[in-house]
Amino acid sequence: MAETDRELDQRLETAIMRLLERRADTASVCPSDVARDVYDGNDDGWRALMEPVRRAAWRLVAAGEVEVTQRGRPVMETEARGPLRIRRPRQ
């Protein structure tokens, strides 16, 4: 049975949080780390998950669970261009 979009969204959000939990409190993860973690194959099919990972990160930002950063500074979705990192929110 094919995975629904919502099931994939949930897996991606869970993977982001799990990868962050495995790292230091100040560490961040690259969206490609998440895509590779979730992708089941041995080829570069994980690349197709990059946009879904970014969308999952923005949902977690809206929920207050993570921050998305560029060059070490939090960015809003409307201003984000290029490479991103995902980290726990800073106090």
WOJOGI-V186621 format. One record per backbone hydrogen bond with DSSP energy under -0.5 kcal/mol. NH is the residue of the N-H (numbers start at 1). CO is the residue of the C=O. E is the energy in kcal/mol with one decimal. If there is no record, write none. Layout:
nh=NH co=CO e=E
nh=NH co=CO e=E
//
This chain:
nh=8 co=4 e=-2.3
nh=9 co=5 e=-2.8
nh=10 co=6 e=-2.4
nh=11 co=7 e=-2.4
nh=12 co=8 e=-2.6
nh=13 co=9 e=-2.5
nh=14 co=10 e=-2.5
nh=15 co=11 e=-2.4
nh=16 co=12 e=-2.4
nh=17 co=13 e=-2.1
nh=18 co=14 e=-2.6
nh=19 co=15 e=-2.7
nh=20 co=16 e=-2.1
nh=21 co=17 e=-2.2
nh=22 co=18 e=-1.3
nh=23 co=20 e=-1.3
nh=27 co=24 e=-1.9
nh=29 co=86 e=-2.9
nh=31 co=84 e=-0.5
nh=33 co=30 e=-1.2
nh=34 co=30 e=-1.3
nh=35 co=31 e=-2.4
nh=36 co=32 e=-2.5
nh=37 co=33 e=-1.9
nh=38 co=34 e=-2.1
nh=39 co=35 e=-2.3
nh=46 co=43 e=-0.5
nh=47 co=44 e=-1.8
nh=48 co=45 e=-1.4
nh=49 co=46 e=-1.9
nh=50 co=47 e=-1.6
nh=53 co=49 e=-2.5
nh=54 co=50 e=-2.2
nh=55 co=51 e=-2.6
nh=56 co=52 e=-2.3
nh=57 co=53 e=-2.5
nh=58 co=54 e=-2.3
nh=59 co=55 e=-2.0
nh=60 co=56 e=-2.1
nh=61 co=57 e=-2.1
nh=62 co=58 e=-2.3
nh=63 co=59 e=-1.4
nh=64 co=61 e=-1.7
nh=65 co=60 e=-2.6
nh=66 co=60 e=-0.9
nh=67 co=87 e=-3.0
nh=69 co=85 e=-2.8
nh=70 co=73 e=-2.3
nh=73 co=70 e=-2.0
nh=75 co=68 e=-2.7
nh=79 co=76 e=-1.4
nh=80 co=76 e=-1.0
nh=80 co=77 e=-0.6
nh=85 co=69 e=-1.9
nh=86 co=29 e=-2.7
nh=87 co=67 e=-2.5
nh=88 co=27 e=-0.6
nh=89 co=65 e=-0.5
//
